[in-house]
């Protein structure tokens, strides 16, 4: 097939997954932080946005330096940036986290810049970390005097490893209550039931119970140290997750088609044919006679040809397997667009027993 047909086939025995790979503990989560600041020390690649000048003035005032009214700093070695970071669970004061710095003005590059001390706030508006440091920029750009330029990657975004220091801790309900709740990353009733059965068979009856297709609660000790050891045992319990629902995913931009294992097709007959339209342009030059007032003109001579390819018909039997679907489509030499059309037509006819997702 001309397209990339990715087939999710499972052969041999199904391996069990650890509970820590299937679920997350309720309340133990990352938190997003964001901030605003200035990057200085640029080699003339900064920005000239009005808010950059305003921020620079405010910073100078904090250091006791007042710029005269009407004086525009116009510092090309300064850029206004946003700072983003992820605060991991149980992060303590004094620990360091990585940050990403992105220009929000018209700065050409942040290479060689230094981020000045900037606060990072959470969704509640509180300051949870302070950021500062030298940027590591993976992209670069070069520009000639004639206006030509080249850019590799994104020079207006950089990172600072360990560039922020945690100043405020986020409380979690991990050590509160009589239970620990696991939330499955993929909601499924069968998987939830199997998780409950695996926990009860390991720790004893009635230790775990499911609230719905996502949440499973487990009775746990109240002592924090005992709860850590208890959770270590829980997250390493092996569980056989349920098979995924039958799905066919089509990426219309790249022509990629992913067919799940449990996809089936009820009895159906499909006709596949191709129609090719070719348009060829042959420009002709019309030359006027000597000493005439005419002008040379270009005329177009278009030739259109329509070619009908041979039509193929193939039949799907009852409850065919994924291998049979692939073989039938391959035999007729279907192109990416043809495969998409065949699958969509089967879905419309009610013969495709799967969810069809087009992205």
Residue pairs with C-beta under 8 A, 6 or more apart in sequence:
1 329
1 330
1 333
1 334
1 335
1 336
1 339
2 255
2 334
2 335
2 336
3 255
3 256
3 257
3 335
3 336
3 339
4 254
4 255
4 256
4 257
5 257
5 259
5 326
5 329
5 339
6 256
6 257
6 258
6 259
7 258
7 259
7 322
7 326
8 258
8 259
8 260
8 261
9 261
9 322
9 323
10 261
14 240
16 238
16 239
16 240
17 238
17 239
17 240
17 241
18 235
18 236
18 237
18 238
18 239
19 182
19 195
19 198
19 199
19 234
19 235
19 236
19 237
19 238
19 239
20 235
20 236
22 184
22 185
22 186
22 191
22 195
22 239
22 241
23 182
23 183
23 184
23 185
23 195
23 216
24 182
24 183
24 185
25 174
25 180
25 181
25 182
25 183
25 231
26 173
26 180
26 181
26 182
26 183
26 215
27 172
27 173
27 174
27 181
28 89
28 90
28 172
28 174
29 89
30 86
30 87
30 88
30 89
31 86
31 87
31 122
31 123
31 128
31 170
32 84
32 85
32 86
32 87
32 122
32 123
33 84
33 85
33 86
33 87
33 120
33 121
33 122
33 128
33 129
33 164
34 82
34 83
34 84
34 85
34 120
34 121
35 82
35 83
35 84
35 85
35 118
35 119
35 120
35 121
35 131
36 55
36 80
36 81
36 82
36 83
36 118
37 80
37 81
37 83
37 101
37 115
37 116
37 117
37 118
37 131
38 52
38 55
38 56
38 59
38 78
38 79
38 80
38 81
38 115
38 116
38 118
39 46
39 78
39 79
39 80
39 81
39 101
39 103
39 107
39 110
39 113
39 114
39 115
39 116
39 135
40 77
40 78
40 113
40 114
40 116
41 77
41 112
41 113
41 114
42 76
42 77
42 78
42 79
42 107
42 109
42 110
42 111
42 112
42 113
43 77
43 111
43 112
44 76
44 77
45 76
45 77
45 79
45 107
45 108
45 109
45 110
45 111
45 155
46 52
46 75
46 76
46 77
46 78
46 79
46 105
46 107
47 78
47 79
47 80
47 103
47 105
47 106
47 107
48 74
48 76
48 105
48 106
49 80
49 104
49 105
49 106
51 80
51 105
52 78
52 79
52 80
52 105
53 72
53 73
53 74
53 75
55 80
56 73
56 75
56 78
57 67
57 73
59 116
60 66
60 67
67 73
79 103
79 105
79 107
79 110
79 113
80 103
80 104
80 105
80 107
81 101
81 102
81 103
81 104
81 110
81 115
82 101
82 102
82 104
83 99
83 100
83 101
83 102
83 115
83 118
83 120
83 131
83 164
84 99
84 100
84 102
85 97
85 98
85 99
85 100
85 120
85 129
85 131
85 164
86 97
87 97
87 122
87 128
87 129
87 166
87 170
88 97
89 170
89 172
90 172
90 174
91 97
91 166
91 169
91 170
92 166
92 169
93 166
93 167
93 168
93 169
94 165
94 166
95 165
95 166
96 162
96 163
96 164
96 165
96 166
97 129
97 162
97 163
97 164
97 166
98 159
98 160
98 161
98 162
98 163
98 164
99 120
99 131
99 159
99 160
99 163
99 164
100 157
100 158
100 159
101 110
101 115
101 135
101 157
101 158
101 159
101 160
102 156
102 157
103 110
103 156
103 157
107 156
108 141
108 155
108 156
109 137
109 139
109 140
109 141
109 155
109 156
110 135
110 137
110 155
110 156
110 157
110 158
111 135
111 137
111 139
111 140
111 155
111 158
112 135
112 137
113 134
113 135
113 137
113 158
114 133
114 134
114 135
115 131
115 132
115 133
115 134
115 135
115 160
115 163
116 132
117 130
117 131
117 132
118 130
118 131
118 132
119 127
119 129
119 130
119 131
120 127
120 128
120 129
120 130
120 131
120 164
121 127
121 128
122 128
122 170
126 168
127 167
127 168
128 166
128 167
128 168
128 170
129 164
129 165
129 166
129 167
129 168
130 164
130 165
130 167
131 160
131 163
131 164
132 163
132 164
133 160
133 162
133 163
134 160
135 158
135 159
135 160
136 158
136 159
136 160
136 161
137 155
137 157
137 158
138 153
138 154
138 158
139 151
139 152
139 153
139 154
139 155
139 156
139 157
140 151
140 152
140 153
140 155
141 149
141 150
141 151
141 152
141 155
142 149
142 150
143 149
174 180
174 224
174 227
175 222
175 224
175 227
178 219
178 220
178 222
179 217
179 218
179 219
179 220
180 217
180 218
180 220
180 227
180 230
180 231
180 234
181 211
181 215
181 216
181 217
181 218
182 195
182 215
182 216
182 217
182 218
182 234
183 214
183 215
184 191
184 192
184 195
184 213
184 214
184 215
184 216
186 241
186 244
187 212
187 213
187 214
188 213
188 241
188 242
189 213
189 242
190 242
191 239
191 241
191 242
192 210
192 212
192 213
192 214
192 215
192 216
193 210
194 239
194 240
194 241
194 242
195 208
195 210
195 216
195 239
196 208
196 209
196 210
196 216
198 237
198 238
198 239
199 207
199 208
199 216
199 218
199 234
199 237
200 206
200 207
200 208
202 233
202 237
203 218
203 233
207 218
207 219
208 216
208 217
208 218
208 219
209 216
209 217
210 216
210 217
211 217
218 234
220 227
220 230
220 231
221 227
221 230
243 261
243 262
244 260
244 261
244 262
245 260
245 262
245 354
245 355
246 260
246 261
246 262
246 263
246 264
246 353
246 354
246 355
247 258
247 260
247 263
247 354
247 355
247 356
247 357
248 257
248 258
248 259
248 260
248 263
248 343
248 352
248 354
248 355
248 356
248 357
249 257
249 258
249 357
249 358
249 359
250 256
250 257
250 258
250 340
250 343
250 356
250 357
250 358
250 359
251 257
251 359
252 340
252 358
252 359
255 336
255 337
255 340
257 336
257 339
257 340
257 343
259 322
259 325
259 326
260 322
260 354
261 322
262 354
263 322
263 325
263 352
263 353
263 354
264 319
264 320
264 321
264 353
264 354
265 316
265 319
265 320
265 325
265 346
265 351
265 352
265 353
266 316
266 318
266 319
266 350
266 351
266 353
267 315
267 316
267 317
267 318
267 351
268 315
268 316
268 346
268 349
268 351
269 313
269 314
269 315
269 316
270 313
270 314
270 315
270 316
270 342
270 345
270 346
271 311
271 312
271 313
272 311
272 312
272 313
272 314
272 332
272 334
272 338
272 342
273 308
273 309
273 310
273 311
273 312
274 308
274 309
274 335
274 338
275 306
275 307
275 308
275 309
276 306
276 307
276 308
276 309
277 304
277 305
277 306
277 307
278 304
278 305
278 306
278 307
279 302
279 303
279 304
280 302
280 303
280 304
280 305
281 300
281 301
281 302
282 300
282 301
282 302
282 303
283 298
283 299
283 300
283 301
284 298
284 299
284 300
284 301
285 296
285 297
285 298
285 299
286 296
286 297
286 298
286 299
287 296
288 294
288 295
288 296
312 331
312 332
314 328
314 331
314 332
316 324
316 325
316 328
316 351
317 324
320 328
329 339
329 342
334 342
340 358
343 352
343 356
344 356
346 352
347 356
